Amino acid sequence: MKKRYSLDSENPQHAEKVESALLEGLTSLQPSVQQRSKIRTQLFQRIHASITAESSRITIRSEQGNWRKIRPGVRAKTLDKNSRAFLLDIAPGASLPTHRHHEDEECVVLRGSASLGDLTVSTGDYHLARAGSRHGKISSETGALLYLRGIPVGHSGEIARDLLTAFLPGDGRELITIRANEGEWSDLAPGVSSKPLYDDGHTCSSIVRIAADTNWAPSQRTLAHAEECLLLEGDAFFGDTLLLTGDWQLAPIGTEARSISTDKGVLVFMRSARNHRQSL
């Protein structure tokens, strides 16, 4: 007599036996010529739509881009010239001189630790130097990788201005630091929370944490402001593009907003228009 199996959700072994028995009883079916043609057409339509939707976005993988030497032991990789976004790699023992800021500069420590004058920042910390403020000597004993936004790397005249004006009296506006374990998290959607960092009234910077098996839908069809994302931990699909730890992407103004989905969870530094997403 043939053994029968009952589907018992509380017993994984029974479920596996049922699955195996069902698979053994299935016979393979080949699609017809018409079905294959339809599948092929739909597949290429989907590929074309995906390429069109993603073509306007700029993606720089962690292993891509050109590094150039700034000074001994210090190199920079340009991410976006318009927002002056860079990665700065400081070798152990290397340093940058005292300088004054003439625009707001944001910093996220991606790896290691660095001393900004008397202040030390470490992996996961966020630092904001407001326009008019002054930074002491920047150095790192262990080495550090920093994301910086709002620095004139590549503009020799502006760099000279920042260095010379550093000798003027006064430290200028207060420096702001938010440690990795500091700040207030708020829920944006099921499985999605955000820690605000900086808001200039039009755009805002934040750390966004998305839990595993979450899909975060956009609140608007097109972006009112460029959206900049840097993956700090994990991986996620931004639309049809899979971004991994260390990858950076810029979606220009007017591009179509897309959902963000992740299987394992992700931590993202995001710069975007205020309140551009809403709950699912």
C-alpha positions in Angstrom: 0.0 0.0 0.0 1.4 3.4 -1.0 2.4 5.6 1.9 0.4 8.8 2.3 1.6 12.1 3.7 -0.3 14.7 5.5 0.7 18.4 5.2 1.6 19.4 8.7 2.9 23.0 9.0 4.2 22.2 12.5 6.4 19.4 11.2 9.0 20.5 8.7 9.9 16.9 7.9 6.3 16.1 6.8 6.2 19.2 4.6 9.5 18.2 2.9 8.1 14.7 2.2 5.0 16.1 0.7 7.0 18.5 -1.5 9.3 15.7 -2.7 6.3 13.4 -3.5 4.6 16.2 -5.5 7.7 17.0 -7.4 8.2 13.3 -8.3 4.7 13.2 -9.8 5.2 16.3 -12.0 6.0 16.0 -15.7 7.9 18.7 -17.6 5.9 20.8 -20.0 7.4 22.7 -23.0 5.8 26.0 -23.9 4.3 26.3 -27.4 5.9 28.4 -30.1 3.3 31.1 -29.4 4.0 31.0 -25.7 7.8 31.2 -26.2 7.3 34.2 -28.4 5.1 35.9 -25.9 7.6 35.2 -23.1 10.5 36.5 -25.2 8.6 39.7 -26.1 7.6 40.4 -22.5 11.1 39.7 -21.3 12.7 42.2 -23.7 10.1 44.8 -22.9 10.9 44.5 -19.2 14.6 44.7 -19.9 14.1 47.8 -22.1 11.9 49.5 -19.4 14.5 48.7 -16.7 17.4 50.2 -18.8 15.4 53.3 -19.5 14.4 53.8 -15.9 18.0 53.3 -14.6 19.9 55.1 -17.4 19.7 58.6 -15.8 21.1 57.5 -12.5 24.8 57.7 -11.7 26.3 54.7 -9.9 29.8 54.4 -8.6 30.7 51.0 -7.1 33.0 50.8 -4.2 35.8 49.4 -6.4 35.2 51.9 -9.2 36.2 55.5 -9.7 39.6 57.3 -9.9 41.7 58.1 -6.9 44.1 60.9 -7.0 46.8 62.0 -4.6 46.0 65.1 -2.5 49.1 65.1 -0.4 51.4 62.4 1.0 49.2 59.6 2.4 46.0 61.3 1.4 43.9 60.5 -1.7 40.4 61.5 -2.9 37.8 60.0 -5.2 35.2 62.3 -6.8 31.6 61.1 -6.5 29.7 64.3 -7.6 31.4 67.5 -8.7 28.2 69.6 -8.3 27.6 68.8 -4.6 31.4 68.4 -4.1 31.0 64.9 -2.8 34.1 62.9 -2.3 35.6 59.9 -0.6 38.8 60.8 1.3 41.3 58.0 2.2 43.8 58.9 4.9 46.7 56.5 5.5 48.0 55.9 9.0 50.1 58.9 10.1 48.9 61.1 7.3 47.3 64.5 7.8 45.7 67.6 6.3 46.4 71.2 7.5 44.2 73.5 9.5 41.6 75.2 7.2 38.4 77.3 7.4 35.1 76.3 5.7 33.3 78.6 3.3 30.4 76.3 2.8 28.7 73.6 5.0 30.8 70.4 5.0 29.2 67.0 5.9 31.3 64.0 6.9 30.5 60.4 7.6 33.2 58.1 8.8 33.1 54.9 6.8 36.2 53.2 8.2 38.7 53.8 11.0 39.0 57.0 13.0 40.3 60.5 12.5 41.2 63.5 14.6 39.7 66.8 13.6 41.8 69.1 15.7 40.9 68.1 19.3 37.9 66.1 18.2 38.1 62.4 17.3 35.5 60.7 15.1 35.1 57.0 14.4 33.3 54.6 12.1 29.6 55.5 11.9 30.0 59.0 13.3 28.6 62.1 11.5 30.2 65.5 11.6 29.0 68.8 10.3 31.3 71.9 9.9 29.2 75.0 9.2 30.3 77.7 6.8 32.7 80.0 8.6 33.9 77.4 11.0 37.5 76.3 11.3 39.0 72.8 11.5 42.3 72.0 13.2 44.8 69.6 11.7 43.1 66.5 10.4 45.0 63.3 11.0 44.6 59.6 11.6 46.8 57.2 13.5 45.1 54.0 12.2 43.9 55.2 8.8 40.4 56.4 7.9 37.9 56.5 5.0 35.6 59.5 5.0 32.6 60.5 2.9 32.8 64.3 2.6 30.2 66.6 1.0 30.9 70.3 0.4 34.7 70.5 0.0 36.6 72.2 -2.8 38.9 69.3 -3.8 40.3 70.0 -7.2 39.7 73.8 -7.0 43.2 75.1 -6.1 42.1 78.7 -5.7 39.4 77.8 -3.2 41.7 75.4 -1.3 44.3 78.2 -1.0 41.5 80.5 0.4 40.5 77.9 2.9 44.1 77.4 4.1 45.0 81.1 4.3 41.8 82.2 6.1 42.4 79.6 8.7 44.9 81.9 10.3 42.3 84.6 10.9 41.1 84.8 14.6 38.0 83.0 15.7 36.8 79.5 15.3 33.5 80.6 13.6 30.3 78.6 13.9 30.0 75.6 16.2 30.9 72.2 14.9 28.2 69.5 15.2 28.9 65.8 15.8 26.4 62.9 16.0 28.0 59.7 17.2 26.9 56.3 15.7 25.1 55.5 18.9 23.5 58.9 19.3 20.5 60.6 17.7 16.8 59.9 17.6 15.3 57.3 15.3 11.8 57.8 13.9 9.6 55.3 12.0 8.9 56.2 8.3 7.2 53.0 7.3 6.9 49.4 8.6 10.5 48.1 8.8 12.0 51.6 7.9 13.4 54.1 10.4 15.4 57.3 10.0 17.9 59.3 12.0 18.0 62.9 10.9 21.4 64.5 10.6 21.1 67.9 8.8 18.3 69.9 7.3 18.9 73.1 5.3 15.2 73.7 4.7 15.1 72.2 1.2 17.0 69.0 1.5 18.0 66.8 4.4 20.7 64.3 5.3 19.8 61.2 7.3 20.8 57.7 8.1 18.0 55.3 7.0 17.7 51.8 8.4 15.7 49.2 6.5 14.9 45.9 8.0 15.2 42.6 6.2 12.4 41.6 3.8 11.2 45.2 3.5 10.0 47.1 0.4 9.9 50.8 0.8 7.7 52.5 -1.7 8.1 56.2 -2.9 5.6 58.9 -2.0 5.9 60.7 -5.3 6.3 59.8 -8.9 9.3 62.0 -9.7 12.1 63.4 -7.6 11.8 67.1 -6.7 15.4 67.1 -5.7 18.4 65.0 -6.5 18.6 61.9 -4.3 22.1 60.8 -3.1 22.6 57.4 -1.5 25.7 55.8 0.1 25.3 52.2 1.4 27.0 51.9 4.8 26.0 48.3 5.6 24.1 45.5 3.8 22.7 45.5 0.3 19.4 46.6 -1.3 17.7 46.9 -4.7 17.1 50.6 -5.6 14.6 50.0 -8.4 16.3 47.3 -10.5 19.8 48.2 -9.4 21.4 46.2 -6.6 23.7 48.3 -4.5 26.2 46.8 -2.1 28.2 48.2 0.9 30.3 51.1 -0.2 28.3 51.8 -3.4 27.1 55.3 -4.1 24.3 56.4 -6.4 22.8 59.8 -7.5 19.3 60.1 -9.0 19.0 63.5 -10.6 16.0 65.9 -10.3 13.0 64.8 -12.4 13.9 61.1 -12.5 11.2 58.6 -11.6 11.2 57.6 -7.9 11.5 53.9 -7.2 11.1 51.5 -4.3 13.9 50.2 -2.2 13.8 46.6 -1.2 16.2 44.4 0.8 16.3 40.8 1.8 18.9 41.0 4.5 18.6 44.6 5.7 20.5 47.8 4.9 21.9 51.0 6.5 22.0 54.0 4.1 23.3 57.6 4.2 20.7 59.5 2.2 20.6 63.1 1.0 17.2 64.0 -0.6 14.3 66.4 -0.6 12.4 66.8 2.7 9.5 64.3 3.3 9.8 62.8 -0.2 8.7 59.4 1.0 5.7 58.2 3.0 4.5 55.0 4.7 3.6 52.0 2.7 
